[in-house]
Amino acid sequence: MTHRPPRPHPPPGGLLDWGHSSHWSREARPCRYCGRPTNLRDSKGKAAHKCCAEAALAQQVADAADAYENEGHLT
C-alpha cells in the first residue's frame, strides 16, 4: 500500500482574489458554470460566480491528480 499525501483544501475565503474592479460588471449575465445571473467576471471577462469558478478549478485539480495517480502521468 502506498502512502498518498492528503489533498490540500482551499484557504478560507477561497482560491481566487476577485477584489479588483475588473471582476465586476454592471450587466448581469448567466454564469458559465451554473447559468444563474451574475455581475462577476473571470479573468477572461466571462460571467462566472467566484464559487462556481473555484469549484471548477478544484475539479480540474482533482481530475489531474486522479489521472496522475491512476496512470502515472497527466492527461
All heavy atoms as a GROMACS GRO file, in nm:
protein
  577
    1MET      N    1   0.085  -0.117   0.000
    1MET     CA    2   0.000   0.000   0.000
    1MET      C    3   0.089   0.124   0.000
    1MET      O    4   0.180   0.136   0.080
    1MET     CB    5  -0.089  -0.002   0.123
    1MET     CG    6  -0.180   0.114   0.132
    1MET     SD    7  -0.290   0.085   0.273
    1MET     CE    8  -0.396   0.220   0.252
    2THR      N    9   0.061   0.215  -0.091
    2THR     CA   10   0.140   0.337  -0.099
    2THR      C   11   0.075   0.447  -0.017
    2THR      O   12  -0.047   0.454  -0.005
    2THR     CB   13   0.155   0.384  -0.245
    2THR    OG1   14   0.024   0.412  -0.296
    2THR    CG2   15   0.224   0.280  -0.330
    3HIS      N   16   0.160   0.531   0.038
    3HIS     CA   17   0.110   0.645   0.116
    3HIS      C   18   0.083   0.762   0.024
    3HIS      O   19   0.171   0.803  -0.051
    3HIS     CB   20   0.212   0.684   0.222
    3HIS     CG   21   0.174   0.809   0.296
    3HIS    ND1   22   0.069   0.813   0.383
    3HIS    CD2   23   0.227   0.933   0.292
    3HIS    CE1   24   0.059   0.935   0.432
    3HIS    NE2   25   0.154   1.010   0.378
    4ARG      N   26  -0.037   0.813   0.028
    4ARG     CA   27  -0.073   0.930  -0.052
    4ARG      C   28  -0.091   1.049   0.040
    4ARG      O   29  -0.165   1.040   0.138
    4ARG     CB   30  -0.203   0.906  -0.128
    4ARG     CG   31  -0.190   0.800  -0.234
    4ARG     CD   32  -0.318   0.785  -0.310
    4ARG     NE   33  -0.306   0.676  -0.406
    4ARG     CZ   34  -0.407   0.617  -0.463
    4ARG    NH1   35  -0.528   0.654  -0.436
    4ARG    NH2   36  -0.387   0.521  -0.550
    5PRO      N   37  -0.025   1.159   0.010
    5PRO     CA   38  -0.044   1.276   0.095
    5PRO      C   39  -0.186   1.330   0.080
    5PRO      O   40  -0.249   1.313  -0.026
    5PRO     CB   41   0.058   1.378   0.041
    5PRO     CG   42   0.091   1.332  -0.096
    5PRO     CD   43   0.067   1.183  -0.099
    6PRO      N   44  -0.240   1.389   0.185
    6PRO     CA   45  -0.376   1.444   0.174
    6PRO      C   46  -0.382   1.556   0.072
    6PRO      O   47  -0.284   1.629   0.054
    6PRO     CB   48  -0.405   1.494   0.316
    6PRO     CG   49  -0.272   1.515   0.377
    6PRO     CD   50  -0.179   1.417   0.313
    7ARG      N   51  -0.493   1.565   0.005
    7ARG     CA   52  -0.512   1.674  -0.091
    7ARG      C   53  -0.538   1.804  -0.015
    7ARG      O   54  -0.614   1.806   0.082
    7ARG     CB   55  -0.628   1.644  -0.184
    7ARG     CG   56  -0.597   1.530  -0.276
    7ARG     CD   57  -0.701   1.516  -0.383
    7ARG     NE   58  -0.663   1.405  -0.470
    7ARG     CZ   59  -0.749   1.336  -0.540
    7ARG    NH1   60  -0.876   1.365  -0.536
    7ARG    NH2   61  -0.708   1.238  -0.617
    8PRO      N   62  -0.476   1.912  -0.059
    8PRO     CA   63  -0.495   2.039   0.011
    8PRO      C   64  -0.637   2.091  -0.006
    8PRO      O   65  -0.701   2.068  -0.108
    8PRO     CB   66  -0.394   2.132  -0.053
    8PRO     CG   67  -0.365   2.072  -0.186
    8PRO     CD   68  -0.387   1.924  -0.171
    9HIS      N   69  -0.685   2.161   0.094
    9HIS     CA   70  -0.816   2.226   0.088
    9HIS      C   71  -0.795   2.374   0.059
    9HIS      O   72  -0.691   2.430   0.095
    9HIS     CB   73  -0.890   2.209   0.221
    9HIS     CG   74  -0.925   2.067   0.249
    9HIS    ND1   75  -1.028   2.001   0.186
    9HIS    CD2   76  -0.869   1.975   0.332
    9HIS    CE1   77  -1.034   1.877   0.230
    9HIS    NE2   78  -0.938   1.858   0.319
   10PRO      N   79  -0.891   2.439  -0.004
   10PRO     CA   80  -0.876   2.581  -0.033
   10PRO      C   81  -0.862   2.662   0.096
   10PRO      O   82  -0.919   2.626   0.199
   10PRO     CB   83  -1.003   2.620  -0.107
   10PRO     CG   84  -1.086   2.499  -0.117
   10PRO     CD   85  -1.017   2.386  -0.051
   11PRO      N   86  -0.789   2.771   0.091
   11PRO     CA   87  -0.777   2.856   0.209
   11PRO      C   88  -0.910   2.924   0.240
   11PRO      O   89  -0.997   2.932   0.153
   11PRO     CB   90  -0.672   2.960   0.168
   11PRO     CG   91  -0.675   2.960   0.019
   11PRO     CD   92  -0.716   2.822  -0.023
   12PRO      N   93  -0.929   2.973   0.363
   12PRO     CA   94  -1.053   3.045   0.396
   12PRO      C   95  -1.073   3.160   0.298
   12PRO      O   96  -0.980   3.231   0.265
   12PRO     CB   97  -1.029   3.096   0.537
   12PRO     CG   98  -0.922   3.009   0.593
   12PRO     CD   99  -0.838   2.966   0.475
   13GLY      N  100  -1.195   3.175   0.251
   13GLY     CA  101  -1.224   3.281   0.154
   13GLY      C  102  -1.208   3.235   0.010
   13GLY      O  103  -1.240   3.307  -0.082
   14GLY      N  104  -1.158   3.116  -0.010
   14GLY     CA  105  -1.148   3.061  -0.143
   14GLY      C  106  -1.011   3.077  -0.205
   14GLY      O  107  -0.916   3.124  -0.144
   15LEU      N  108  -1.001   3.035  -0.330
   15LEU     CA  109  -0.875   3.034  -0.403
   15LEU      C  110  -0.850   3.164  -0.479
   15LEU      O  111  -0.736   3.204  -0.496
   15LEU     CB  112  -0.875   2.920  -0.505
   15LEU     CG  113  -0.888   2.779  -0.451
   15LEU    CD1  114  -0.908   2.682  -0.566
   15LEU    CD2  115  -0.765   2.743  -0.372
   16LEU      N  116  -0.954   3.224  -0.528
   16LEU     CA  117  -0.940   3.338  -0.619
   16LEU      C  118  -0.961   3.470  -0.547
   16LEU      O  119  -1.047   3.483  -0.461
   16LEU     CB  120  -1.041   3.325  -0.733
   16LEU     CG  121  -1.033   3.196  -0.814
   16LEU    CD1  122  -1.149   3.189  -0.913
   16LEU    CD2  123  -0.900   3.188  -0.887
   17ASP      N  124  -0.882   3.569  -0.585
   17ASP     CA  125  -0.900   3.705  -0.533
   17ASP      C  126  -0.965   3.789  -0.642
   17ASP      O  127  -0.899   3.828  -0.739
   17ASP     CB  128  -0.763   3.764  -0.495
   17ASP     CG  129  -0.774   3.907  -0.444
   17ASP    OD1  130  -0.888   3.958  -0.428
   17ASP    OD2  131  -0.669   3.969  -0.421
   18TRP      N  132  -1.092   3.812  -0.627
   18TRP     CA  133  -1.167   3.890  -0.725
   18TRP      C  134  -1.200   4.028  -0.670
   18TRP      O  135  -1.304   4.085  -0.699
   18TRP     CB  136  -1.294   3.816  -0.767
   18TRP     CG  137  -1.268   3.704  -0.862
   18TRP    CD1  138  -1.147   3.649  -0.893
   18TRP    CD2  139  -1.363   3.633  -0.939
   18TRP    NE1  140  -1.162   3.547  -0.982
   18TRP    CE2  141  -1.294   3.536  -1.014
   18TRP    CE3  142  -1.500   3.641  -0.952
   18TRP    CZ2  143  -1.358   3.447  -1.100
   18TRP    CZ3  144  -1.564   3.553  -1.037
   18TRP    CH2  145  -1.493   3.458  -1.112
   19GLY      N  146  -1.111   4.085  -0.588
   19GLY     CA  147  -1.134   4.214  -0.528
   19GLY      C  148  -1.117   4.330  -0.625
   19GLY      O  149  -1.168   4.440  -0.601
   20HIS      N  150  -1.047   4.309  -0.736
   20HIS     CA  151  -1.024   4.416  -0.834
   20HIS      C  152  -1.154   4.447  -0.909
   20HIS      O  153  -1.234   4.357  -0.938
   20HIS     CB  154  -0.914   4.373  -0.931
   20HIS     CG  155  -0.864   4.487  -1.014
   20HIS    ND1  156  -0.921   4.519  -1.134
   20HIS    CD2  157  -0.764   4.574  -0.992
   20HIS    CE1  158  -0.857   4.624  -1.186
   20HIS    NE2  159  -0.761   4.659  -1.101
   21SER      N  160  -1.172   4.572  -0.944
   21SER     CA  161  -1.295   4.614  -1.012
   21SER      C  162  -1.313   4.550  -1.149
   21SER      O  163  -1.425   4.547  -1.202
   21SER     CB  164  -1.297   4.766  -1.026
   21SER     OG  165  -1.190   4.810  -1.108
   22SER      N  166  -1.208   4.495  -1.208
   22SER     CA  167  -1.220   4.430  -1.339
   22SER      C  168  -1.305   4.303  -1.333
   22SER      O  169  -1.347   4.252  -1.436
   22SER     CB  170  -1.082   4.397  -1.396
   22SER     OG  171  -1.017   4.301  -1.315
   23HIS      N  172  -1.332   4.255  -1.213
   23HIS     CA  173  -1.415   4.135  -1.198
   23HIS      C  174  -1.562   4.169  -1.178
   23HIS      O  175  -1.642   4.080  -1.148
   23HIS     CB  176  -1.365   4.050  -1.080
   23HIS     CG  177  -1.232   3.989  -1.106
   23HIS    ND1  178  -1.213   3.885  -1.193
   23HIS    CD2  179  -1.109   4.019  -1.057
   23HIS    CE1  180  -1.085   3.852  -1.197
   23HIS    NE2  181  -1.020   3.932  -1.116
   24TRP      N  182  -1.600   4.294  -1.197
   24TRP     CA  183  -1.737   4.338  -1.178
   24TRP      C  184  -1.790   4.403  -1.303
   24TRP      O  185  -1.720   4.478  -1.370
   24TRP     CB  186  -1.747   4.436  -1.061
   24TRP     CG  187  -1.885   4.489  -1.040
   24TRP    CD1  188  -1.935   4.608  -1.082
   24TRP    CD2  189  -1.993   4.423  -0.974
   24TRP    NE1  190  -2.066   4.621  -1.047
   24TRP    CE2  191  -2.105   4.508  -0.980
   24TRP    CE3  192  -2.006   4.299  -0.912
   24TRP    CZ2  193  -2.226   4.474  -0.924
   24TRP    CZ3  194  -2.128   4.266  -0.857
   24TRP    CH2  195  -2.236   4.353  -0.862
   25SER      N  196  -1.914   4.375  -1.337
   25SER     CA  197  -1.980   4.438  -1.450
   25SER      C  198  -2.117   4.486  -1.403
   25SER      O  199  -2.181   4.422  -1.319
   25SER     CB  200  -1.997   4.337  -1.564
   25SER     OG  201  -2.076   4.393  -1.667
   26ARG      N  202  -2.162   4.595  -1.459
   26ARG     CA  203  -2.296   4.646  -1.425
   26ARG      C  204  -2.405   4.556  -1.481
   26ARG      O  205  -2.516   4.553  -1.432
   26ARG     CB  206  -2.315   4.787  -1.480
   26ARG     CG  207  -2.231   4.889  -1.411
   26ARG     CD  208  -2.250   5.025  -1.475
   26ARG     NE  209  -2.156   5.120  -1.419
   26ARG     CZ  210  -2.192   5.229  -1.356
   26ARG    NH1  211  -2.320   5.258  -1.344
   26ARG    NH2  212  -2.102   5.310  -1.306
   27GLU      N  213  -2.372   4.482  -1.586
   27GLU     CA  214  -2.470   4.396  -1.652
   27GLU      C  215  -2.459   4.252  -1.602
   27GLU      O  216  -2.354   4.191  -1.608
   27GLU     CB  217  -2.445   4.398  -1.803
   27GLU     CG  218  -2.542   4.313  -1.881
   27GLU     CD  219  -2.509   4.311  -2.030
   27GLU    OE1  220  -2.422   4.386  -2.074
   27GLU    OE2  221  -2.572   4.229  -2.100
   28ALA      N  222  -2.570   4.201  -1.551
   28ALA     CA  223  -2.575   4.060  -1.508
   28ALA      C  224  -2.589   3.971  -1.631
   28ALA      O  225  -2.667   4.001  -1.722
   28ALA     CB  226  -2.691   4.038  -1.413
   29ARG      N  227  -2.513   3.865  -1.633
   29ARG     CA  228  -2.519   3.765  -1.740
   29ARG      C  229  -2.521   3.626  -1.677
   29ARG      O  230  -2.480   3.610  -1.563
   29ARG     CB  231  -2.399   3.778  -1.833
   29ARG     CG  232  -2.403   3.902  -1.917
   29ARG     CD  233  -2.296   3.897  -2.022
   29ARG     NE  234  -2.306   4.014  -2.107
   29ARG     CZ  235  -2.211   4.054  -2.187
   29ARG    NH1  236  -2.098   3.987  -2.195
   29ARG    NH2  237  -2.228   4.160  -2.261
   30PRO      N  238  -2.562   3.524  -1.752
   30PRO     CA  239  -2.563   3.387  -1.698
   30PRO      C  240  -2.421   3.338  -1.668
   30PRO      O  241  -2.331   3.353  -1.750
   30PRO     CB  242  -2.628   3.304  -1.809
   30PRO     CG  243  -2.698   3.401  -1.897
   30PRO     CD  244  -2.623   3.529  -1.885
   31CYS      N  245  -2.404   3.280  -1.552
   31CYS     CA  246  -2.276   3.220  -1.512
   31CYS      C  247  -2.242   3.108  -1.610
   31CYS      O  248  -2.329   3.028  -1.648
   31CYS     CB  249  -2.287   3.164  -1.370
   31CYS     SG  250  -2.145   3.069  -1.314
   32ARG      N  251  -2.117   3.102  -1.651
   32ARG     CA  252  -2.075   3.000  -1.747
   32ARG      C  253  -2.082   2.860  -1.689
   32ARG      O  254  -2.077   2.761  -1.763
   32ARG     CB  255  -1.935   3.030  -1.798
   32ARG     CG  256  -1.829   3.022  -1.690
   32ARG     CD  257  -1.696   3.072  -1.733
   32ARG     NE  258  -1.635   2.981  -1.826
   32ARG     CZ  259  -1.513   2.992  -1.872
   32ARG    NH1  260  -1.439   3.092  -1.833
   32ARG    NH2  261  -1.464   2.906  -1.955
   33TYR      N  262  -2.094   2.847  -1.557
   33TYR     CA  263  -2.097   2.716  -1.493
   33TYR      C  264  -2.237   2.673  -1.450
   33TYR      O  265  -2.277   2.561  -1.475
   33TYR     CB  266  -2.004   2.714  -1.372
   33TYR     CG  267  -1.860   2.746  -1.410
   33TYR    CD1  268  -1.806   2.869  -1.382
   33TYR    CD2  269  -1.782   2.652  -1.476
   33TYR    CE1  270  -1.675   2.900  -1.418
   33TYR    CE2  271  -1.652   2.681  -1.512
   33TYR     CZ  272  -1.599   2.805  -1.483
   33TYR     OH  273  -1.470   2.834  -1.519
   34CYS      N  274  -2.310   2.764  -1.384
   34CYS     CA  275  -2.441   2.724  -1.330
   34CYS      C  276  -2.559   2.785  -1.404
   34CYS      O  277  -2.672   2.740  -1.387
   34CYS     CB  278  -2.449   2.758  -1.181
   34CYS     SG  279  -2.468   2.934  -1.146
   35GLY      N  280  -2.535   2.890  -1.482
   35GLY     CA  281  -2.642   2.951  -1.560
   35GLY      C  282  -2.722   3.059  -1.488
   35GLY      O  283  -2.802   3.128  -1.550
   36ARG      N  284  -2.701   3.074  -1.356
   36ARG     CA  285  -2.772   3.179  -1.282
   36ARG      C  286  -2.707   3.314  -1.310
   36ARG      O  287  -2.587   3.321  -1.336
   36ARG     CB  288  -2.772   3.149  -1.134
   36ARG     CG  289  -2.851   3.023  -1.099
   36ARG     CD  290  -2.863   2.996  -0.949
   36ARG     NE  291  -2.784   3.080  -0.863
   36ARG     CZ  292  -2.682   3.038  -0.788
   36ARG    NH1  293  -2.644   2.912  -0.791
   36ARG    NH2  294  -2.617   3.122  -0.710
   37PRO      N  295  -2.782   3.424  -1.304
   37PRO     CA  296  -2.726   3.556  -1.335
   37PRO      C  297  -2.618   3.597  -1.235
   37PRO      O  298  -2.626   3.566  -1.116
   37PRO     CB  299  -2.845   3.650  -1.323
   37PRO     CG  300  -2.965   3.568  -1.307
   37PRO     CD  301  -2.924   3.429  -1.273
   38THR      N  302  -2.516   3.666  -1.287
   38THR     CA  303  -2.410   3.719  -1.203
   38THR      C  304  -2.350   3.844  -1.267
   38THR      O  305  -2.348   3.856  -1.390
   38THR     CB  306  -2.298   3.616  -1.178
   38THR    OG1  307  -2.201   3.674  -1.092
   38THR    CG2  308  -2.233   3.571  -1.307
   39ASN      N  309  -2.305   3.934  -1.184
   39ASN     CA  310  -2.233   4.052  -1.229
   39ASN      C  311  -2.082   4.029  -1.227
   39ASN      O  312  -2.007   4.115  -1.272
   39ASN     CB  313  -2.266   4.173  -1.141
   39ASN     CG  314  -2.411   4.214  -1.153
   39ASN    OD1  315  -2.496   4.156  -1.088
   39ASN    ND2  316  -2.438   4.310  -1.236
   40LEU      N  317  -2.039   3.917  -1.175
   40LEU     CA  318  -1.897   3.887  -1.165
   40LEU      C  319  -1.842   3.836  -1.298
   40LEU      O  320  -1.913   3.772  -1.376
   40LEU     CB  321  -1.872   3.782  -1.056
   40LEU     CG  322  -1.904   3.826  -0.914
   40LEU    CD1  323  -1.892   3.709  -0.818
   40LEU    CD2  324  -1.813   3.940  -0.872
   41ARG      N  325  -1.714   3.865  -1.323
   41ARG     CA  326  -1.645   3.820  -1.444
   41ARG      C  327  -1.513   3.754  -1.405
   41ARG      O  328  -1.445   3.799  -1.313
   41ARG     CB  329  -1.616   3.938  -1.538
   41ARG     CG  330  -1.741   4.015  -1.582
   41ARG     CD  331  -1.833   3.929  -1.667
   41ARG     NE  332  -1.947   4.003  -1.719
   41ARG     CZ  333  -2.068   4.002  -1.667
   41ARG    NH1  334  -2.093   3.930  -1.558
   41ARG    NH2  335  -2.166   4.070  -1.721
   42ASP      N  336  -1.477   3.649  -1.478
   42ASP     CA  337  -1.350   3.583  -1.451
   42ASP      C  338  -1.236   3.661  -1.518
   42ASP      O  339  -1.258   3.769  -1.575
   42ASP     CB  340  -1.354   3.436  -1.495
   42ASP     CG  341  -1.372   3.416  -1.645
   42ASP    OD1  342  -1.356   3.513  -1.723
   42ASP    OD2  343  -1.401   3.303  -1.684
   43SER      N  344  -1.116   3.608  -1.514
   43SER     CA  345  -1.001   3.679  -1.568
   43SER      C  346  -1.007   3.697  -1.719
   43SER      O  347  -0.936   3.780  -1.775
   43SER     CB  348  -0.871   3.607  -1.530
   43SER     OG  349  -0.872   3.476  -1.582
   44LYS      N  350  -1.092   3.620  -1.786
   44LYS     CA  351  -1.110   3.634  -1.931
   44LYS      C  352  -1.233   3.716  -1.967
   44LYS      O  353  -1.270   3.725  -2.083
   44LYS     CB  354  -1.118   3.496  -1.995
   44LYS     CG  355  -0.987   3.419  -1.982
   44LYS     CD  356  -0.995   3.287  -2.052
   44LYS     CE  357  -0.861   3.216  -2.037
   44LYS     NZ  358  -0.859   3.089  -2.105
   45GLY      N  359  -1.299   3.772  -1.864
   45GLY     CA  360  -1.415   3.857  -1.888
   45GLY      C  361  -1.545   3.781  -1.905
   45GLY      O  362  -1.647   3.840  -1.940
   46LYS      N  363  -1.545   3.651  -1.879
   46LYS     CA  364  -1.667   3.571  -1.892
   46LYS      C  365  -1.743   3.570  -1.760
   46LYS      O  366  -1.683   3.566  -1.653
   46LYS     CB  367  -1.633   3.429  -1.935
   46LYS     CG  368  -1.566   3.426  -2.070
   46LYS     CD  369  -1.554   3.285  -2.121
   46LYS     CE  370  -1.478   3.286  -2.251
   46LYS     NZ  371  -1.554   3.242  -2.360
   47ALA      N  372  -1.875   3.573  -1.769
   47ALA     CA  373  -1.959   3.574  -1.650
   47ALA      C  374  -1.941   3.445  -1.571
   47ALA      O  375  -1.949   3.335  -1.627
   47ALA     CB  376  -2.106   3.591  -1.689
   48ALA      N  377  -1.912   3.460  -1.442
   48ALA     CA  378  -1.892   3.342  -1.356
   48ALA      C  379  -1.901   3.384  -1.211
   48ALA      O  380  -1.847   3.488  -1.172
   48ALA     CB  381  -1.757   3.278  -1.383
   49HIS      N  382  -1.971   3.305  -1.131
   49HIS     CA  383  -1.968   3.324  -0.986
   49HIS      C  384  -1.830   3.281  -0.936
   49HIS      O  385  -1.774   3.183  -0.986
   49HIS     CB  386  -2.075   3.239  -0.917
   49HIS     CG  387  -2.213   3.281  -0.949
   49HIS    ND1  388  -2.292   3.208  -1.034
   49HIS    CD2  389  -2.286   3.387  -0.908
   49HIS    CE1  390  -2.410   3.267  -1.044
   49HIS    NE2  391  -2.409   3.376  -0.969
   50LYS      N  392  -1.778   3.348  -0.836
   50LYS     CA  393  -1.648   3.312  -0.780
   50LYS      C  394  -1.651   3.168  -0.727
   50LYS      O  395  -1.560   3.090  -0.752
   50LYS     CB  396  -1.611   3.410  -0.669
   50LYS     CG  397  -1.476   3.385  -0.606
   50LYS     CD  398  -1.446   3.494  -0.502
   50LYS     CE  399  -1.314   3.473  -0.435
   50LYS     NZ  400  -1.317   3.372  -0.330
   51CYS      N  401  -1.757   3.133  -0.657
   51CYS     CA  402  -1.765   2.997  -0.600
   51CYS      C  403  -1.776   2.892  -0.711
   51CYS      O  404  -1.719   2.782  -0.698
   51CYS     CB  405  -1.881   2.986  -0.502
   51CYS     SG  406  -2.042   3.023  -0.573
   52CYS      N  407  -1.842   2.923  -0.821
   52CYS     CA  408  -1.851   2.828  -0.933
   52CYS      C  409  -1.714   2.811  -0.999
   52CYS      O  410  -1.675   2.699  -1.033
   52CYS     CB  411  -1.952   2.876  -1.036
   52CYS     SG  412  -2.125   2.872  -0.981
   53ALA      N  413  -1.642   2.921  -1.018
   53ALA     CA  414  -1.509   2.915  -1.079
   53ALA      C  415  -1.413   2.837  -0.990
   53ALA      O  416  -1.333   2.756  -1.039
   53ALA     CB  417  -1.457   3.056  -1.106
   54GLU      N  418  -1.421   2.858  -0.859
   54GLU     CA  419  -1.334   2.785  -0.767
   54GLU      C  420  -1.367   2.636  -0.765
   54GLU      O  421  -1.277   2.552  -0.760
   54GLU     CB  422  -1.343   2.844  -0.627
   54GLU     CG  423  -1.277   2.979  -0.618
   54GLU     CD  424  -1.293   3.047  -0.484
   54GLU    OE1  425  -1.385   3.012  -0.407
   54GLU    OE2  426  -1.212   3.136  -0.458
   55ALA      N  427  -1.495   2.603  -0.773
   55ALA     CA  428  -1.534   2.462  -0.778
   55ALA      C  429  -1.483   2.397  -0.906
   55ALA      O  430  -1.437   2.282  -0.904
   55ALA     CB  431  -1.686   2.449  -0.767
   56ALA      N  432  -1.490   2.469  -1.018
   56ALA     CA  433  -1.440   2.415  -1.144
   56ALA      C  434  -1.289   2.394  -1.139
   56ALA      O  435  -1.238   2.291  -1.186
   56ALA     CB  436  -1.476   2.508  -1.259
   57LEU      N  437  -1.216   2.489  -1.080
   57LEU     CA  438  -1.071   2.473  -1.064
   57LEU      C  439  -1.038   2.354  -0.975
   57LEU      O  440  -0.948   2.276  -1.005
   57LEU     CB  441  -1.010   2.600  -1.006
   57LEU     CG  442  -0.995   2.718  -1.100
   57LEU    CD1  443  -0.948   2.841  -1.024
   57LEU    CD2  444  -0.898   2.685  -1.211
   58ALA      N  445  -1.111   2.341  -0.865
   58ALA     CA  446  -1.088   2.229  -0.774
   58ALA      C  447  -1.114   2.096  -0.844
   58ALA      O  448  -1.039   2.000  -0.824
   58ALA     CB  449  -1.176   2.242  -0.649
   59GLN      N  450  -1.216   2.089  -0.928
   59GLN     CA  451  -1.245   1.967  -1.002
   59GLN      C  452  -1.134   1.936  -1.102
   59GLN      O  453  -1.094   1.820  -1.117
   59GLN     CB  454  -1.379   1.978  -1.074
   59GLN     CG  455  -1.422   1.849  -1.142
   59GLN     CD  456  -1.438   1.735  -1.043
   59GLN    OE1  457  -1.509   1.748  -0.944
   59GLN    NE2  458  -1.373   1.623  -1.070
   60GLN      N  459  -1.081   2.038  -1.169
   60GLN     CA  460  -0.972   2.018  -1.263
   60GLN      C  461  -0.849   1.963  -1.191
   60GLN      O  462  -0.782   1.872  -1.241
   60GLN     CB  463  -0.936   2.148  -1.334
   60GLN     CG  464  -1.040   2.192  -1.434
   60GLN     CD  465  -1.008   2.329  -1.492
   60GLN    OE1  466  -0.909   2.392  -1.458
   60GLN    NE2  467  -1.095   2.376  -1.580
   61VAL      N  468  -0.818   2.018  -1.074
   61VAL     CA  469  -0.704   1.971  -0.996
   61VAL      C  470  -0.725   1.826  -0.952
   61VAL      O  471  -0.635   1.743  -0.963
   61VAL     CB  472  -0.679   2.063  -0.874
   61VAL    CG1  473  -0.580   2.001  -0.777
   61VAL    CG2  474  -0.633   2.199  -0.920
   62ALA      N  475  -0.846   1.795  -0.906
   62ALA     CA  476  -0.876   1.658  -0.862
   62ALA      C  477  -0.866   1.561  -0.979
   62ALA      O  478  -0.812   1.450  -0.964
   62ALA     CB  479  -1.015   1.653  -0.799
   63ASP      N  480  -0.917   1.600  -1.095
   63ASP     CA  481  -0.910   1.513  -1.213
   63ASP      C  482  -0.765   1.488  -1.253
   63ASP      O  483  -0.727   1.376  -1.287
   63ASP     CB  484  -0.987   1.573  -1.330
   63ASP     CG  485  -1.137   1.573  -1.310
   63ASP    OD1  486  -1.186   1.505  -1.217
   63ASP    OD2  487  -1.207   1.644  -1.386
   64ALA      N  488  -0.683   1.594  -1.250
   64ALA     CA  489  -0.542   1.580  -1.286
   64ALA      C  490  -0.470   1.491  -1.185
   64ALA      O  491  -0.388   1.406  -1.223
   64ALA     CB  492  -0.476   1.717  -1.294
   65ALA      N  493  -0.499   1.508  -1.057
   65ALA     CA  494  -0.436   1.425  -0.953
   65ALA      C  495  -0.477   1.280  -0.969
   65ALA      O  496  -0.393   1.190  -0.958
   65ALA     CB  497  -0.474   1.477  -0.814
   66ASP      N  498  -0.604   1.255  -0.998
   66ASP     CA  499  -0.651   1.117  -1.019
   66ASP      C  500  -0.583   1.055  -1.141
   66ASP      O  501  -0.541   0.939  -1.137
   66ASP     CB  502  -0.803   1.113  -1.038
   66ASP     CG  503  -0.878   1.135  -0.908
   66ASP    OD1  504  -0.817   1.121  -0.799
   66ASP    OD2  505  -0.998   1.168  -0.915
   67ALA      N  506  -0.571   1.132  -1.249
   67ALA     CA  507  -0.505   1.080  -1.369
   67ALA      C  508  -0.361   1.046  -1.339
   67ALA      O  509  -0.310   0.942  -1.384
   67ALA     CB  510  -0.515   1.181  -1.483
   68TYR      N  511  -0.295   1.131  -1.264
   68TYR     CA  512  -0.155   1.107  -1.231
   68TYR      C  513  -0.140   0.984  -1.141
   68TYR      O  514  -0.052   0.902  -1.163
   68TYR     CB  515  -0.096   1.229  -1.164
   68TYR     CG  516   0.053   1.219  -1.144
   68TYR    CD1  517   0.139   1.245  -1.249
   68TYR    CD2  518   0.106   1.182  -1.021
   68TYR    CE1  519   0.276   1.235  -1.231
   68TYR    CE2  520   0.243   1.170  -1.003
   68TYR     CZ  521   0.328   1.197  -1.110
   68TYR     OH  522   0.462   1.185  -1.092
   69GLU      N  523  -0.229   0.972  -1.042
   69GLU     CA  524  -0.223   0.858  -0.951
   69GLU      C  525  -0.256   0.726  -1.022
   69GLU      O  526  -0.194   0.624  -0.996
   69GLU     CB  527  -0.319   0.878  -0.834
   69GLU     CG  528  -0.276   0.985  -0.738
   69GLU     CD  529  -0.381   1.015  -0.632
   69GLU    OE1  530  -0.485   0.946  -0.628
   69GLU    OE2  531  -0.359   1.108  -0.554
   70ASN      N  532  -0.354   0.730  -1.110
   70ASN     CA  533  -0.401   0.608  -1.176
   70ASN      C  534  -0.318   0.569  -1.298
   70ASN      O  535  -0.305   0.451  -1.329
   70ASN     CB  536  -0.548   0.622  -1.216
   70ASN     CG  537  -0.638   0.635  -1.096
   70ASN    OD1  538  -0.610   0.580  -0.990
   70ASN    ND2  539  -0.747   0.708  -1.112
   71GLU      N  540  -0.265   0.666  -1.368
   71GLU     CA  541  -0.196   0.637  -1.494
   71GLU      C  542  -0.049   0.675  -1.491
   71GLU      O  543   0.023   0.649  -1.587
   71GLU     CB  544  -0.267   0.712  -1.607
   71GLU     CG  545  -0.414   0.671  -1.621
   71GLU     CD  546  -0.490   0.762  -1.716
   71GLU    OE1  547  -0.427   0.830  -1.798
   71GLU    OE2  548  -0.613   0.764  -1.708
   72GLY      N  549  -0.006   0.742  -1.386
   72GLY     CA  550   0.133   0.779  -1.375
   72GLY      C  551   0.172   0.899  -1.460
   72GLY      O  552   0.288   0.931  -1.474
   73HIS      N  553   0.073   0.966  -1.517
   73HIS     CA  554   0.100   1.086  -1.596
   73HIS      C  555  -0.025   1.172  -1.604
   73HIS      O  556  -0.135   1.125  -1.577
   73HIS     CB  557   0.148   1.051  -1.738
   73HIS     CG  558   0.047   0.968  -1.814
   73HIS    ND1  559  -0.059   1.022  -1.880
   73HIS    CD2  560   0.038   0.834  -1.832
   73HIS    CE1  561  -0.130   0.926  -1.937
   73HIS    NE2  562  -0.074   0.811  -1.910
   74LEU      N  563  -0.007   1.296  -1.641
   74LEU     CA  564  -0.120   1.385  -1.658
   74LEU      C  565  -0.177   1.368  -1.798
   74LEU      O  566  -0.104   1.344  -1.893
   74LEU     CB  567  -0.078   1.530  -1.636
   74LEU     CG  568  -0.028   1.560  -1.495
   74LEU    CD1  569   0.020   1.704  -1.488
   74LEU    CD2  570  -0.136   1.537  -1.393
   75THR      N  571  -0.309   1.382  -1.809
   75THR     CA  572  -0.373   1.368  -1.941
   75THR      C  573  -0.375   1.499  -2.013
   75THR      O  574  -0.358   1.603  -1.960
   75THR     CB  575  -0.518   1.317  -1.926
   75THR    OG1  576  -0.588   1.405  -1.841
   75THR    CG2  577  -0.519   1.177  -1.875
   0.00000   0.00000   0.00000
